Amino acid sequence: MLKRLAGLVILSLMSTSVDGGDQTSSAAFTVAAVQMRSSRDLAANLQKIESHLQDCEKRGVQLAVFPECAITGYFDDVARETSSADLVMAEEKVANLCRELKIAAVIGSPYRIEDKLYNSAIVFTSDGTILERYHKIQLAEGWPDPGDHLSVFEINSVPCSIIICHDERYPELVRLPVLAGARVIFYLSHESGLKAEHKIDPYRAQIQARAVENGVFIVHANAPANEDLSGSHGHSRIIGPDGNLIGLEASIFGEDILTATLDITEAGARNAQRSLSRGILRDWWQDGIDRVRIIRK
């Protein structure tokens, strides 16, 4: 009983109701999906991040989302070999940029904690604070350790959460944070490249399903393809709560920036909330809510 009450308290604190009605008070939230091509050169990647953040700031973006491992590049050997000191330096540089430009950002990077190495998404607030480090839970590569938590956090009073790449194949990793209050999901990826053409349509279908089955916005930043067909396949996108794309997808090869101003009142999360009011799994979902970490600044 205490666990169920704890979950209800979480939902109340995140300004949502259990019966399907949404009481989220935030209105316009301007976001960007930055389709960035990273290299093996850490300094060059940081220069690109700076340039893209400056561009986003000029467009009035409040939060910019970058791809998986954007800081180091999505290379197994680079992820393993980049030192903790270099990763800390990179985080500090990005934090300073966010503070100077007054823009929030979610950026993929490896992250070390003692003997563990994570594939992470770092949440920087517009005052340069690191609010959250989400670690990828469902792994498709050999170098990281699996993540240890789901989370909900607020940016500009909007409750948000994160998944990384292969996580999208596991619907519960979105449903549980949504039940805990999230209304915008940031999806960072470096999906398979053009040579795995058979995966491209399923990638799109899966992430659109995560939006419509929960009734939330999704901001997806993927890496582009390279001329030699290495890298990923582009197609970064911003998805509405009805599962449809807001505007166009990014190109395949370009380093594009997609922007949208989200009306958070449209993210009612009604489909998700029915899990708590109908069906035989209500107690199971409620127990899952208690495992979501609520992060407050």
C-alpha positions as CSV (number, residue, x, y, z in Angstrom):
1,M,0.0,0.0,0.0
2,L,2.8,2.4,0.8
3,K,4.4,1.7,-2.6
4,R,1.2,2.6,-4.3
5,L,0.8,5.8,-2.4
6,A,4.4,6.8,-3.2
7,G,3.6,6.4,-6.9
8,L,0.5,8.6,-6.6
9,V,2.5,11.2,-4.8
10,I,5.0,11.3,-7.7
11,L,2.2,11.7,-10.2
12,S,0.8,14.6,-8.2
13,L,4.1,16.3,-7.8
14,M,4.7,16.2,-11.6
15,S,1.3,17.9,-12.1
16,T,-0.6,15.1,-13.7
17,S,-3.7,13.2,-12.7
18,V,-4.2,9.4,-12.5
19,D,-7.6,9.4,-14.1
20,G,-6.5,10.4,-17.6
21,G,-6.9,14.2,-17.2
22,D,-3.7,16.2,-17.7
23,Q,-3.0,19.3,-15.6
24,T,0.4,20.2,-16.9
25,S,0.8,24.0,-16.5
26,S,3.7,24.6,-18.8
27,A,2.9,25.9,-22.3
28,A,5.4,26.6,-25.1
29,F,8.7,24.7,-25.0
30,T,11.0,25.3,-28.0
31,V,13.3,22.4,-28.7
32,A,15.9,21.3,-31.3
33,A,17.1,17.9,-32.6
34,V,20.7,18.4,-33.6
35,Q,21.8,15.8,-36.2
36,M,25.6,16.1,-35.6
37,R,28.4,14.1,-37.2
38,S,31.1,13.4,-34.6
39,S,34.7,12.4,-35.3
40,R,37.4,10.7,-33.2
41,D,38.8,14.2,-32.3
42,L,37.3,15.3,-29.0
43,A,38.3,19.0,-29.5
44,A,36.7,19.1,-33.0
45,N,33.5,17.6,-31.6
46,L,33.4,20.2,-28.8
47,Q,33.9,22.9,-31.4
48,K,30.9,21.5,-33.4
49,I,28.7,21.4,-30.3
50,E,29.6,25.0,-29.6
51,S,28.7,26.0,-33.1
52,H,25.4,24.1,-33.1
53,L,24.5,25.5,-29.7
54,Q,25.1,29.0,-30.9
55,D,22.9,28.4,-33.9
56,C,20.2,27.0,-31.6
57,E,20.4,30.0,-29.4
58,K,19.9,32.3,-32.3
59,R,16.7,30.3,-33.3
60,G,15.3,30.8,-29.8
61,V,15.7,27.2,-28.8
62,Q,15.4,26.5,-25.1
63,L,16.8,22.9,-25.2
64,A,18.9,21.2,-27.8
65,V,19.2,17.4,-28.1
66,F,22.4,15.8,-29.6
67,P,23.1,12.2,-30.7
68,E,24.4,9.3,-28.7
69,C,28.1,9.7,-27.9
70,A,28.2,13.1,-29.7
71,I,31.1,14.3,-27.4
72,T,33.5,11.4,-28.3
73,G,32.0,10.0,-31.4
74,Y,30.3,6.5,-31.5
75,F,33.5,4.5,-31.7
76,D,34.1,1.6,-29.3
77,D,37.8,2.1,-28.9
78,V,37.5,5.9,-28.4
79,A,34.8,5.3,-25.7
80,R,37.0,2.9,-23.9
81,E,40.2,5.0,-24.2
82,T,39.0,8.5,-23.4
83,S,40.2,9.3,-19.9
84,S,38.0,10.5,-17.1
85,A,39.9,13.8,-17.0
86,D,39.1,14.4,-20.7
87,L,35.4,13.6,-20.2
88,V,35.2,15.9,-17.2
89,M,36.9,18.7,-19.2
90,A,34.4,18.2,-22.1
91,E,31.5,18.3,-19.7
92,E,32.8,21.5,-18.1
93,K,33.2,23.2,-21.5
94,V,29.6,22.3,-22.5
95,A,28.3,23.5,-19.1
96,N,30.1,26.8,-19.6
97,L,28.6,27.1,-23.1
98,C,25.1,26.4,-21.8
99,R,25.6,29.1,-19.1
100,E,26.9,31.7,-21.5
101,L,24.1,31.0,-24.1
102,K,21.4,30.4,-21.6
103,I,20.3,27.2,-23.3
104,A,19.8,23.7,-22.0
105,A,21.2,20.7,-23.7
106,V,21.0,16.9,-23.7
107,I,24.2,15.4,-25.1
108,G,25.5,11.8,-25.4
109,S,28.8,10.8,-24.0
110,P,30.7,8.0,-22.3
111,Y,30.8,8.5,-18.5
112,R,33.1,6.8,-15.9
113,I,32.3,6.0,-12.3
114,E,35.1,4.1,-10.7
115,D,35.4,0.8,-12.6
116,K,32.2,1.3,-14.6
117,L,31.9,2.9,-18.0
118,Y,28.4,4.0,-19.1
119,N,26.9,5.1,-22.4
120,S,25.2,8.2,-21.1
121,A,23.0,11.2,-21.8
122,I,24.0,14.3,-19.9
123,V,21.4,16.9,-19.1
124,F,22.8,20.5,-18.9
125,T,20.5,23.2,-17.6
126,S,20.6,26.8,-19.0
127,D,22.6,27.9,-16.0
128,G,25.3,25.2,-16.7
129,T,24.2,22.8,-14.0
130,I,24.4,19.0,-14.8
131,L,20.9,18.0,-13.7
132,E,21.0,14.3,-14.8
133,R,23.2,11.6,-16.3
134,Y,21.0,8.8,-17.7
135,H,22.9,5.6,-18.5
136,K,21.7,3.4,-21.4
137,I,20.0,0.4,-20.0
138,Q,19.5,-2.0,-23.0
139,L,22.8,-2.3,-24.7
140,A,23.7,-3.0,-28.3
141,E,27.4,-2.5,-27.9
142,G,30.1,-4.3,-25.9
143,W,31.9,-1.5,-24.1
144,P,29.3,0.0,-21.6
145,D,27.9,-1.3,-18.3
146,P,24.1,-1.3,-18.2
147,G,22.4,1.7,-16.7
148,D,20.9,1.6,-13.2
149,H,17.9,3.9,-13.3
150,L,15.0,5.6,-15.1
151,S,14.4,9.3,-14.4
152,V,12.0,12.2,-14.7
153,F,13.4,15.8,-14.4
154,E,12.1,19.3,-15.2
155,I,13.5,21.7,-17.8
156,N,11.7,25.0,-18.0
157,S,9.0,23.4,-15.7
158,V,8.4,20.7,-18.3
159,P,8.8,17.1,-17.0
160,C,11.1,15.1,-19.3
161,S,12.9,11.8,-19.5
162,I,15.5,10.1,-21.8
163,I,16.2,6.8,-23.6
164,I,19.2,6.0,-25.7
165,C,19.2,4.1,-29.0
166,H,18.5,0.3,-28.4
167,D,16.3,1.4,-25.4
168,E,13.6,2.3,-27.9
169,R,12.8,-1.4,-28.4
170,Y,11.7,-1.7,-24.8
171,P,8.4,0.2,-24.4
172,E,8.4,0.1,-20.6
173,L,11.4,2.4,-20.6
174,V,9.2,5.1,-21.9
175,R,5.9,4.1,-20.3
176,L,7.2,4.1,-16.7
177,P,8.7,7.6,-16.8
178,V,5.5,8.9,-18.5
179,L,3.4,7.4,-15.7
180,A,5.7,9.1,-13.3
181,G,5.0,12.5,-15.0
182,A,7.2,12.9,-18.1
183,R,5.6,14.6,-21.1
184,V,8.7,15.0,-23.4
185,I,11.0,12.1,-24.1
186,F,14.5,12.8,-25.5
187,Y,15.8,10.0,-27.7
188,L,19.5,10.0,-28.5
189,S,20.8,7.5,-31.0
190,H,23.4,6.3,-33.4
191,E,21.3,3.7,-35.2
192,S,22.6,1.2,-37.7
193,G,23.8,2.7,-41.0
194,L,22.5,2.6,-44.6
195,K,23.9,-0.9,-45.2
196,A,21.3,-2.2,-42.7
197,E,18.5,-0.7,-44.8
198,H,16.0,-3.2,-43.5
199,K,16.2,-1.6,-40.1
200,I,15.4,2.0,-41.1
201,D,11.6,1.7,-41.4
202,P,11.3,-0.3,-38.1
203,Y,13.4,2.4,-36.3
204,R,11.0,5.0,-37.4
205,A,7.9,2.9,-36.5
206,Q,9.2,2.1,-33.1
207,I,9.9,5.6,-31.9
208,Q,6.6,6.9,-33.4
209,A,4.9,4.1,-31.5
210,R,6.5,5.2,-28.2
211,A,5.0,8.7,-28.8
212,V,1.4,7.7,-29.6
213,E,1.1,4.8,-27.3
214,N,1.9,7.2,-24.4
215,G,0.6,10.5,-25.7
216,V,3.8,12.5,-25.3
217,F,6.3,14.4,-27.5
218,I,9.6,12.8,-28.5
219,V,12.7,14.7,-29.6
220,H,15.0,12.4,-31.5
221,A,18.6,13.3,-32.4
222,N,20.4,10.7,-34.6
223,A,23.8,10.8,-36.3
224,P,24.0,11.2,-40.1
225,A,25.5,8.8,-42.6
226,N,29.0,9.4,-43.9
227,E,29.9,9.4,-47.6
228,D,31.5,5.9,-47.3
229,L,28.1,4.7,-45.8
230,S,29.6,4.3,-42.3
231,G,28.0,6.2,-39.5
232,S,24.2,6.1,-39.0
233,H,21.4,7.1,-41.4
234,G,20.2,10.5,-40.3
235,H,16.4,11.0,-40.1
236,S,16.4,12.9,-36.8
237,R,12.8,13.9,-36.0
238,I,10.4,15.6,-33.6
239,I,7.2,13.6,-33.0
240,G,3.9,14.7,-31.6
241,P,1.7,12.9,-29.0
242,D,-0.4,11.6,-31.9
243,G,2.6,9.8,-33.3
244,N,2.9,12.1,-36.4
245,L,6.1,14.0,-37.3
246,I,6.2,17.7,-36.5
247,G,7.6,19.1,-39.7
248,L,10.0,17.1,-41.8
249,E,12.6,14.5,-40.9
250,A,16.3,15.5,-41.1
251,S,18.2,14.3,-44.2
252,I,20.4,11.2,-44.4
253,F,23.8,12.8,-44.8
254,G,23.4,16.4,-43.6
255,E,24.2,17.9,-40.2
256,D,20.7,19.4,-39.8
257,I,19.0,21.2,-36.9
258,L,15.2,20.6,-36.6
259,T,13.3,22.9,-34.3
260,A,9.7,23.0,-33.0
261,T,7.8,24.8,-30.3
262,L,5.8,22.2,-28.4
263,D,2.5,22.9,-26.7
264,I,2.9,20.8,-23.6
265,T,-0.8,20.9,-22.9
266,E,-1.2,18.6,-25.9
267,A,0.8,15.8,-24.2
268,G,-2.1,14.4,-22.1
269,A,-0.5,11.0,-21.7
270,R,-4.0,9.5,-21.6
271,N,-3.1,6.2,-23.3
272,A,-0.3,5.7,-20.7
273,Q,-2.5,6.6,-17.8
274,R,-5.1,4.0,-18.7
275,S,-2.6,1.4,-17.6
276,L,-3.2,2.6,-14.0
277,S,-7.0,2.7,-14.3
278,R,-7.8,-0.3,-16.4
279,G,-6.7,-3.9,-16.9
280,I,-5.0,-6.6,-14.8
281,L,-1.6,-5.0,-14.7
282,R,-2.5,-1.9,-12.7
283,D,-0.5,-3.0,-9.6
284,W,2.4,-4.1,-11.7
285,W,2.7,-0.6,-13.4
286,Q,2.3,1.1,-10.0
287,D,5.2,-0.9,-8.6
288,G,7.2,0.2,-11.6
289,I,6.6,3.9,-11.0
290,D,8.3,3.5,-7.7
291,R,11.5,2.6,-9.5
292,V,11.6,5.9,-11.4
293,R,14.0,8.5,-10.0
294,I,12.4,11.9,-9.7
295,I,15.2,14.5,-10.0
296,R,14.7,18.0,-8.7
297,K,17.1,20.9,-9.2
